[in-house]
């Protein structure tokens, strides 16, 4: 399988669906997959054709985390790794930490890009796959989905932003329970504790996910981007900073054609059509 085939992407009516496409290993992440995923997301974040991004996995599961068979080994598809992979400097703690931090750009992009992101989840979600899902703004799971941090069972403390996202979504107390005592959490419990946004029953996962995606894609892109920034700021900044960002973004939205269109549509009792301008 080529690097291009390891992650698939399609765009339709403003909704981009990005599919991890290594079903034979439950879409486990390795250097090749992460490289391709990073390439796609970097473009998606800037592409006006993309209004909403959906991440999912091919086959029986969303993502089983990192590929344990090549954990810590050089990525053969990376020219730098091919050149320096056996060098002690490349394998030192500082360089390895820097590369691991670089791979965390993937969930960071999902979390911060100025477009709504949705994880469409089925089957097992483990480790780095969990980080990928939690980085999204919304998570819609099928009834067969299970969620497991999994790191401690492998003698690991977590990567790919796992500790940040689990704590942000569950809160510190529940995050400790979830991370210190790894187990497979079923979809209904995940919904109850807030790990997922919705559970789709009766084989309607894609239908339910795409309905949400299309509704978001019809919204005002500039306002959605600023709203996402506002929420992230509210969660992480002191009140003064969050209020300043909120005020700035509100004024920016007032100046857009989309805002003028929304007001006109309201007064004319019709549906607004947003262009992202």
Legacy VTK file of the C-alpha trace (Angstrom):
# vtk DataFile Version 3.0
C-alpha trace
ASCII
DATASET POLYDATA
POINTS 277 float
0.000 0.000 0.000
1.329 3.436 -0.958
1.477 6.414 1.354
-1.338 8.001 -0.671
-3.561 4.986 -0.024
-2.858 4.767 3.716
-5.174 7.731 4.360
-8.018 8.543 1.972
-9.762 11.875 1.515
-12.832 13.103 -0.311
-14.719 16.420 -0.299
-18.409 16.796 -1.073
-20.588 19.858 -0.466
-18.102 21.376 1.952
-17.634 18.190 3.997
-14.259 16.468 3.862
-14.125 12.840 4.978
-10.639 11.628 5.936
-10.381 7.853 6.329
-7.542 5.947 7.980
-7.152 3.096 5.518
-5.121 0.313 7.096
-7.908 -2.065 8.184
-5.547 -5.043 8.340
-3.940 -3.494 11.456
-7.081 -1.766 12.771
-5.790 1.522 11.329
-2.824 1.595 13.692
-0.726 4.737 13.335
2.880 4.676 12.151
5.201 7.206 10.560
3.777 6.699 7.089
0.151 7.154 8.168
0.972 10.136 10.377
2.929 11.783 7.572
0.046 11.426 5.151
-2.527 12.525 7.717
-0.470 15.588 8.586
-0.212 16.517 4.890
-3.973 16.302 4.448
-4.849 18.264 7.586
-2.370 21.043 6.836
-4.151 21.640 3.518
-7.638 21.157 4.976
-7.043 23.856 7.580
-6.485 26.417 4.795
-8.803 25.144 2.045
-12.010 27.253 1.725
-13.696 24.265 0.042
-13.472 22.424 3.364
-16.080 23.699 5.813
-16.300 20.611 8.031
-13.865 17.732 8.470
-14.872 14.188 9.420
-12.260 11.618 10.530
-13.019 7.894 10.474
-11.389 4.501 10.007
-11.819 1.756 7.422
-12.730 -1.802 8.358
-13.640 -3.029 11.832
-12.368 -0.156 13.960
-11.599 3.549 14.176
-7.957 3.327 15.271
-6.079 0.899 17.511
-3.425 3.456 18.438
0.252 3.240 17.580
1.640 0.272 15.701
3.385 -1.712 18.449
5.434 -3.734 15.948
7.510 -0.734 14.909
7.266 1.356 18.074
10.346 3.566 18.332
11.914 2.328 15.071
12.905 4.740 12.276
10.202 5.570 9.736
11.476 4.200 6.429
9.307 6.618 4.442
11.008 9.620 6.088
14.214 10.669 4.227
15.723 12.092 7.423
15.021 8.877 9.312
16.509 6.843 6.493
19.680 8.934 6.654
20.033 9.359 10.417
18.014 6.475 11.876
21.052 4.610 13.210
22.833 7.693 14.509
23.038 8.036 18.338
22.048 11.707 18.137
18.867 10.876 16.192
18.014 8.242 18.794
18.784 10.431 21.796
16.028 11.597 24.128
15.912 15.182 22.850
15.537 14.232 19.179
13.034 11.472 19.876
10.979 13.808 22.066
11.030 16.465 19.343
9.793 13.990 16.725
7.051 12.747 19.043
6.001 16.326 19.731
5.929 16.959 15.975
3.529 14.047 15.433
1.189 15.583 18.027
0.630 18.375 15.504
-2.034 16.092 14.011
-4.483 16.144 16.952
-3.515 19.755 17.627
-4.632 20.689 14.108
-7.948 18.886 14.558
-8.442 20.725 17.841
-7.508 24.216 16.624
-8.210 24.481 12.880
-10.919 26.996 12.075
-13.395 24.349 10.935
-15.664 22.026 12.931
-14.169 18.532 13.180
-16.102 15.326 13.801
-14.834 11.845 14.675
-17.060 9.124 13.176
-16.251 6.181 15.440
-16.861 2.460 15.251
-15.135 -0.481 16.892
-12.049 -0.109 19.101
-10.545 3.294 19.859
-7.252 2.911 21.718
-4.248 5.029 22.722
-3.280 7.536 20.040
-6.543 6.692 18.273
-8.373 7.968 21.338
-6.370 11.202 21.160
-7.355 11.560 17.506
-11.033 11.203 18.395
-10.936 13.476 21.450
-9.131 16.194 19.489
-12.253 16.604 17.347
-15.032 18.999 18.299
-17.653 16.255 18.155
-17.585 12.465 18.438
-20.359 10.268 17.100
-20.001 6.585 17.974
-21.714 3.408 16.881
-23.054 1.098 19.569
-20.099 -1.285 19.030
-17.482 1.405 19.743
-15.186 0.948 22.746
-12.751 3.448 24.249
-9.529 2.566 26.042
-6.486 4.650 26.910
-4.387 1.482 26.866
-1.066 3.203 27.555
-0.436 1.929 31.062
-0.943 -1.662 29.909
2.109 -1.147 27.668
4.186 0.554 30.361
3.636 3.963 28.742
2.422 7.305 30.090
0.656 8.568 26.964
1.463 10.584 23.853
-0.293 12.339 20.949
-1.892 14.777 23.390
-3.745 11.958 25.179
-3.352 13.354 28.692
-4.423 16.848 27.636
-7.495 15.734 25.714
-8.690 13.117 28.198
-8.379 15.635 31.051
-10.059 18.393 29.025
-13.023 16.192 28.112
-13.491 14.209 31.341
-12.057 16.536 33.975
-9.052 15.690 36.206
-10.782 13.249 38.579
-12.419 11.097 35.905
-9.293 11.344 33.738
-7.219 9.810 36.539
-9.639 6.917 36.830
-9.731 6.395 33.063
-5.952 6.624 32.569
-4.733 4.861 35.729
-7.111 1.912 35.285
-7.252 1.174 31.548
-10.318 -0.720 30.371
-12.594 -0.796 27.365
-15.420 1.682 27.961
-18.599 0.917 26.008
-20.372 3.519 23.910
-23.297 4.021 26.297
-20.971 4.751 29.234
-18.815 6.979 27.027
-21.929 9.003 26.224
-22.885 9.214 29.881
-19.507 10.581 31.006
-19.213 12.947 28.053
-16.524 11.126 26.093
-18.767 11.084 23.004
-21.365 13.530 21.712
-23.884 11.053 20.307
-24.342 7.309 19.926
-25.803 6.134 16.629
-27.879 2.976 16.860
-29.155 0.648 14.145
-26.316 1.037 11.687
-26.948 4.760 11.261
-23.463 5.973 12.179
-22.627 7.485 8.806
-26.128 8.881 8.312
-26.113 10.577 11.705
-22.560 11.876 11.330
-23.100 13.281 7.857
-26.352 14.940 8.929
-24.406 16.865 11.584
-21.581 17.607 9.149
-23.936 18.957 6.470
-25.754 21.152 8.985
-22.443 22.641 10.135
-21.258 23.040 6.522
-24.305 25.202 5.804
-23.369 27.566 8.634
-21.268 30.766 8.458
-17.632 29.576 8.197
-16.033 32.710 9.643
-18.339 32.766 12.658
-17.814 29.026 13.209
-14.035 29.490 13.155
-14.228 32.334 15.678
-16.693 30.424 17.862
-14.272 27.484 18.006
-11.448 29.835 18.969
-13.661 31.393 21.660
-14.440 28.010 23.212
-10.799 26.883 23.186
-9.805 30.191 24.760
-12.532 29.914 27.404
-11.211 26.463 28.330
-7.553 27.431 28.556
-7.080 31.173 29.098
-7.716 33.459 32.064
-11.081 35.298 31.856
-9.556 38.601 30.733
-7.876 36.987 27.732
-10.959 34.925 26.867
-13.193 38.011 27.023
-10.778 39.997 24.828
-10.713 37.257 22.191
-14.497 36.941 22.314
-14.984 40.698 21.795
-12.467 40.873 18.944
-14.058 37.915 17.155
-17.565 39.345 17.566
-16.538 42.609 15.896
-14.825 40.695 13.096
-18.009 38.706 12.475
-20.090 41.914 12.377
-18.000 43.085 9.429
-18.559 39.967 7.295
-20.910 39.580 4.349
-22.243 36.455 6.073
-23.468 38.519 9.020
-25.177 41.014 6.687
-26.745 38.111 4.791
-28.007 36.550 8.025
-29.662 39.825 9.091
-31.226 40.288 5.650
-32.489 36.708 5.623
-34.033 37.185 9.060
-35.836 40.348 7.999
-36.965 38.784 4.712
-38.033 35.565 6.430
-35.889 33.325 4.273
-32.995 30.942 4.756
-29.548 32.516 4.826
-26.906 31.377 2.340
-23.392 31.745 3.727
-20.372 32.202 1.452
-17.555 32.505 3.992
-16.925 36.154 3.191
LINES 1 278
277 0 1 2 3 4 5 6 7 8 9 10 11 12 13 14 15 16 17 18 19 20 21 22 23 24 25 26 27 28 29 30 31 32 33 34 35 36 37 38 39 40 41 42 43 44 45 46 47 48 49 50 51 52 53 54 55 56 57 58 59 60 61 62 63 64 65 66 67 68 69 70 71 72 73 74 75 76 77 78 79 80 81 82 83 84 85 86 87 88 89 90 91 92 93 94 95 96 97 98 99 100 101 102 103 104 105 106 107 108 109 110 111 112 113 114 115 116 117 118 119 120 121 122 123 124 125 126 127 128 129 130 131 132 133 134 135 136 137 138 139 140 141 142 143 144 145 146 147 148 149 150 151 152 153 154 155 156 157 158 159 160 161 162 163 164 165 166 167 168 169 170 171 172 173 174 175 176 177 178 179 180 181 182 183 184 185 186 187 188 189 190 191 192 193 194 195 196 197 198 199 200 201 202 203 204 205 206 207 208 209 210 211 212 213 214 215 216 217 218 219 220 221 222 223 224 225 226 227 228 229 230 231 232 233 234 235 236 237 238 239 240 241 242 243 244 245 246 247 248 249 250 251 252 253 254 255 256 257 258 259 260 261 262 263 264 265 266 267 268 269 270 271 272 273 274 275 276
